[in-house]
């Protein structure tokens, strides 16, 4: 298990996730380094999104801790947590846009809450953020009136509203056609480089994983823990775990799956 | 095209093998024997091997596959070898596909006696749990209210006005209808009894006191529980399924301050106003019936004026504020706790209405008993 070196930005330590008595994953320990594009991968139902929700502090872990720049997320006071959250940008699986607000209001909300921009400035910055994701001119549309791909990009615009240090994406390109998906990947890389953020992404889109990720962790549904950690291209060629190699080369056969 | 009726025949059934020949067209709409018939024969023969022979088969569709899958599963259970022979092209492939992943065995649910359903300890426990949860929710509401008062809450006044409008002017039509009718019902009810004493004129007292203290506010509350409480639950439940509540939390905003406060405050502000309106119309409704009984409108108004007291109005308005808070809390709590599915949102709306109506009646009884004792 190797990973890119550098300064640890997010440290997950001995994390066990459970819903009641049902353990989803146990003993997760890994580092996300500053400037990484870190991918959480694994088969359906292995707990990828649950891990992300733990990292966001939406669910309390059964055991273990998550540290941001050495500061524990779960031991932090409410005010400290809020301060940490203001440095994050997040898009959710279904976008998570506020359906009762227009696209512009969605993107403007974090700025209204946490910046001292005047109302006119906010409108300008919103236009700029929307232009970054190719949606300038859609300010007054409601999330229900635009396409799925546009919704994902609008959510991305809201996520980068405060120039966050960490960007979290839950299945950013799921449900998009290959062209839109690869454009979105490209957008993520460019934004990440230009705002100098660390990216944590849940996905099982192979092109995204092999194309843009610099580090990754593989969660196994059967053994309920992580079984691989490192650069996904290296894991594809050299992982000791057959499942991981199969996942990354898309080569599992139905019969073999059954024998396992 | 006519189909041959499907059938099967056990040609050989001894210790070595059972030879099952399938004949005719195994397609939907044709009656074929089911697997249970042949199962007993097979158990009787106790063969080590079952061969399904398709050489005499005609047409086939999923009916045949379902039958073969049952054969396969039976053989797996009884540790018998299962083999197909001379099946049409595709059958073997489909059967292999259907049998590669073993059927999921759900863990056996613990057997509960019917006594468990009425176990008083468990029921009391449930009530205690939900009471505890309600109190925790009420506590969170109180904290958010405090933060709002000291000006630190993320509550947007544009939202507040929007919810005021939805709860208030939009509800005028239905409130008008119900309160006029309730006023009339009260008047009729009283008139029948009072006529026996020759005291019809006191219908005005009955309507005024009944409407102001009790029926005006209660009917408004029931309408608002069905209209606004359910709408709050559905809105918040949908936001929950849509990850919006997670998004709000991770933006560092308390959903309590951002979503629940404007709804709660809107209802608390609008309900007393609607109650005053409902009271007026209720008294008018009573007047219509009184007119029918031969009481002139002047008599009715002057008698109503005598019955009117500030305490009656005050009791009604106090109740309206309390009911508004109860409806908003019940609706918002149901919505926030909704499970993430369309059924969950529907359940949340139902829960909102049911709990608010229960809250209303319990609170009404408690308030009435209290005022009875203090003599207001």
Interface residues (C-beta under 8 A of the other chain):
Chain A: X53 X56 X57 X58 X81 X82 X83 X85 X86 X88 X90 X92 X93 X94 X95 X96 X97 X98 X99 X100 X109 X110 X113 X114 X254 X255 X257 X258
Chain B: X97 X100 X101 X102 X154 X235 X238 X239 X241 X242 X243 X244 X246 X247 X248 X249 X250 X251 X252 X253
